[in-house]
Each structure stands twice: as structure tokens, then as C-alpha cells.
Amino acid sequence: MANSAQPLWKLLGILFKPHPWHGISPGDRAPKVLQCFIEVVPTDTLKYEIDKVSGYLKIDRPQKYSNICPALYGFVPQTYCGEGVATFSSEKTGRTLLGDGDPLDICVLTDRPIEHGNILVECIPIGGLRMVDDNEADDKIIAVLKNDATYGSWTDISDVPKAMLDRLRHYFLTYKQAPDSNSSVCEITHAYGMEEAHEVVRLSMNDYSARFGDIEQILDAALSVMK
């Protein structure tokens, strides 16, 4: 018999795999501590991403060139880069930008050799890169793995060595660029610190609610009709 203290939709998670974008919480302490879904790790020579319909990890494209992501890379569940994120990025850049319509991207720094994606990690946001991809806001939050032995004490983007930030910048500026091209559709306008990263996370969570509604309320209502 189901535990009456638990909402029925949560109990369904025992039988069915939750969708990584919609069925997993970003964490009770968001935006200060986040639960994130990792799609790509630094040893991957393929770019993986979540299939937004099924929730399964799929191959987006082989990394044809020498670009290897220098950090764990994934997204924050139940976030969406919509009007709020776009407006904030527009104010910061002085441009008129759109949201890219995807969950909020995140890079997680750790000294541990994590060998595959399709996992959940807890991390601490310390800043971000404000990226513009073909006139769309495509922020990359930078975080450290919670309790990481080497990076766990970092609290702001200013703690990250310039060489490490340069590697992240280079990856995102060139990961769509062919070797014979001198231009990129991506641009990073600047890096920002922890407080601004928290605001981007909050706005993306608000955009998600505006786009999809409150998932818990929707599922509870749907399941009550089925009773």
C-alpha cells in the first residue's frame, strides 16, 4: 500500500525513471547549492545531451576536432532560459537577446576523475560566463563539486585561476567552429561572480515555472483526476 504521507506522483518515481529535466529537483537549497544532471565529462570525444522528449541521453554530435570539455558539463533541472534570463542578459550586454529555450547549462569543477555522464551531482555555483550564441542568451554557470578536495573551498569566480577560465572560454568559443573558420557564432562577453550566478539560476527557475507551470501541482492534479 502506498505511503499516504507521500504525494502519489513522487511514489511513481519508485517504479519509473524520472525525466532528468522535469522530474528531478534542482535541490532544496537552490540557488546556493544545486543538484545537476551531467551529460558530458572531460574524457568524452562525443557530445552527449538529453533528448528533451524521452529524457534519455543521446549523441548530439561527435567532437570532430580537438575540442574536449575541460569540466563536467550538464544542466540544472527545472530551469529554462526564457524571457527572464534573456532580459537580464540583455541588460548586462546592452543588446536585445532571446532565451535559447534550453535548461540552464552548468560546468562543474572537480579534481576527481569522473568517467561517464548520465549522473547527478551536488555542486556550489561560484560564477558564470555570459555567452551569446547567435543572438541568444546561453549562460554557462560555473560551479565546484560539493566537498571537492581541491576546489570545494572556492566561493567565487575570482578564486578560479585565469588559465582554467581561459580553457573554459576557449572550449565554448570553438566547440562549434571548424578549423578553417576564423569566426564563431558564439561570444563570451564577460565572466561574473557568485551573486550574479545565483540571480541567473533564480531567473531560469522562474522562466521554467512560467513556461511549464508548477510540475508538482500539475502532476498532483492529473493524478487526482485519475483516481
Secondary structure, DSSP 8 states (H G I E B T S, - for coil): ---TTS-HHHHGGGTS---TTTTS---TTTTTSEEEEEEE-TT-SEEEEE-TTT--EEEEEE--SS---SSEEEE-TT---SHHHHHHHHHHHTS--EE-SS--EEEEE-SS-----SEEEEEEEEEEEEEEETTEE--EEEEEETT-TTTTT--SGGGS-HHHHHHHHHHHHHTT--TT-S--SEEEEEEE-HHHHHHHHHHHHHHHHHHH--HHHHHHHHHHHH-
